[in-house]
Amino acid sequence: MSVCKKCGGSTDRGSELSLGSGRLPSCRCPRPSARRETSRLEPTQNITYVSPAPSIADQLAALAKLRDEGSLTEIEFIALKTRLIFGGKS
């Protein structure tokens, strides 16, 4: 029995891997971080998840709520609604 250099646990001699003329014991370490994983690549950058934009119906509802609360005038509401629906800068 030999000792795993990464985790300090024992390796099983019965599960040796034959590589060319030498034989190396495989680690049966219970910790995945100590195992040598050659098939998986570590990501080189962080992945950022972006939530989808709210639908036009949701945006219209928000504008109507602002109008009803008095935060928008009727003219501002119509202008923003038109811009939202037609995508222009009216």
N, C-alpha and C positions, 0 to 999 in steps of 0.2 A: 504494500500500500504506500502511495506517495501523497504529498500534501499539495493542494491547489494553491498556487501563488497569489491568486486574487482574493480568495475567501478564507483560506486557512483550513478548509475542510479536506477530508480524505477523498482521493480519487479511486475509482475502481479499476484495478489492473485488468480485470476480465473484459473490459470494454475499450481496449486499446485500438487506436486507429493506425493503420499501416500507411506510412508515407515514405515511398521510396525504400531506402535500406533501413531507415529508423522507425521506431514505433513510439508513439506518444500517447500517454494516458488521456482519456477524455474526462473532462470535469463534470461531475454530477452535482454541481453546486445548486442548492435550493433557491439561491437568489438569482433572478434573471440578469441583474446588472453584472454579475461576475462571470456569466457565460459569454463565450466568444460567439457573437452573432455575425456571420459574414453575409447572410442573405438579406438582412435588413439594413437600410441606410438611414442614418440619422438626418433629420432635416437640418439644413444649413441656415434657415431663417424662420422667424416666427410666422405663423399663419394667422391672418386677421379675418374674422368672419364679419361680414357686413349684412345687416338686416335689409330686406327689400324695402323699397320706397313705399310709402302709403299709397293706396289706390286713389284715383281721382274722386271716387265717392266719399272716401274718408276725409280727403282734403276739403271737399265741398261742405261736408258736415261740420268740420272744424271752422270753416269760414262763416257758416250760418250761425254757429254758436257764438262766435265773436261778434257778429252783427246783432244777435239777440241780446247779448250782454251789454251792448253799447260801445264796444271797443272799436267797431268799424261803422262808418256811416253807410247808408244804402248805396251811395255812389261808389265808395271804396269797395264794397262787397261785389257790386256788379262788375267793376273793372278787374278785380282779382279773379272772379269766377270766369270771366271771358278769357283772361290770360291763361287760366288753368285749363279750360276746355279746349281752346284753339291753339294753345302753345305760343301765341304771339306776345308782343309787348304792347298790347293795347292799353 
